[in-house]
Amino acid sequence: MLAQIDALTREFDEVVAAARASNADDEHDPEGATIAFERQQVAALLEHARRRLADVDAAVTAVEAGTYGRCEGCGRPIAPERLEARPAARTCIDCAR
């Protein structure tokens, strides 16, 4: 996850640098995708990766505290099937809705 965050951060920085170096009118780019769109797309991927890392960190902390598998919302156990599908799940399926 950290490697993915590093790679996305570098990609974001490259897009920003390319935008500064270009005098193109990216609002009316005949190629379709604008620099602003690319920047937002990378930013969204980066934010998603950071959220996933935070979820993994929280799961590790919960294991260390002996609370892993308990819903942060209601305190009930999280179904084993949910934890198998999403090991870093913080809430039961009812609270996730």
C-alpha positions in Angstrom: 0.0 0.0 0.0 2.8 2.4 0.8 4.5 1.7 -2.5 1.2 2.4 -4.3 0.8 5.7 -2.4 4.4 6.7 -3.3 3.8 5.8 -7.0 0.5 7.7 -7.1 2.1 10.7 -5.4 4.9 10.8 -8.0 2.3 10.5 -10.8 0.3 13.3 -9.3 3.4 15.5 -9.1 4.3 14.7 -12.7 0.8 15.7 -13.9 1.0 19.0 -12.0 4.5 19.6 -13.4 3.3 18.9 -16.9 0.5 21.3 -16.5 2.8 24.0 -15.4 5.2 23.4 -18.3 2.4 23.4 -20.8 0.7 26.4 -22.2 -2.1 24.2 -23.7 -5.7 25.2 -23.3 -6.7 22.0 -21.4 -10.3 23.2 -21.1 -10.7 22.8 -24.9 -8.3 20.0 -25.5 -9.2 18.3 -28.8 -7.8 15.0 -27.5 -10.5 14.7 -24.9 -9.0 14.2 -21.5 -7.9 17.4 -19.8 -4.9 17.8 -17.5 -7.4 18.8 -14.8 -9.3 15.5 -15.3 -6.0 13.5 -15.1 -5.0 15.3 -12.0 -8.4 14.7 -10.3 -8.3 11.0 -11.3 -4.9 10.5 -9.8 -5.9 12.5 -6.7 -9.0 10.2 -6.2 -6.8 7.1 -6.5 -4.4 8.5 -4.0 -7.1 9.3 -1.5 -8.6 5.8 -1.9 -5.2 4.2 -1.3 -4.7 6.4 1.8 -8.1 5.4 3.2 -7.2 1.7 2.6 -3.9 2.2 4.5 -5.7 3.9 7.4 -8.2 0.9 7.5 -5.3 -1.6 7.6 -3.6 0.5 10.3 -6.8 0.5 12.3 -7.2 -3.3 11.9 -3.6 -3.8 13.2 -4.4 -1.6 16.2 -7.6 -3.5 16.9 -5.7 -6.8 16.8 -3.2 -5.4 19.2 -6.0 -4.1 21.5 -7.9 -7.4 21.3 -10.9 -5.7 19.7 -10.5 -6.9 16.1 -13.7 -8.2 14.6 -15.9 -6.0 16.7 -18.0 -3.3 15.0 -17.0 0.2 15.8 -20.6 1.3 15.4 -22.6 -1.1 17.5 -20.0 -3.2 19.3 -21.3 -6.5 18.0 -19.1 -9.0 16.3 -18.5 -8.6 12.6 -19.6 -11.6 10.6 -16.7 -13.9 9.7 -17.7 -13.8 6.0 -17.4 -10.0 6.0 -14.0 -10.2 7.6 -12.9 -12.8 5.1 -14.0 -10.5 2.2 -12.8 -7.3 3.9 -10.2 -8.1 6.6 -9.9 -4.4 7.5 -13.7 -3.9 7.9 -14.4 -1.7 10.9 -18.2 -2.1 11.0 -20.7 -4.9 10.7 -22.8 -5.0 7.5 -25.8 -3.4 9.3 -23.8 -0.4 10.4 -22.0 -0.1 7.0 -25.4 0.5 5.3 
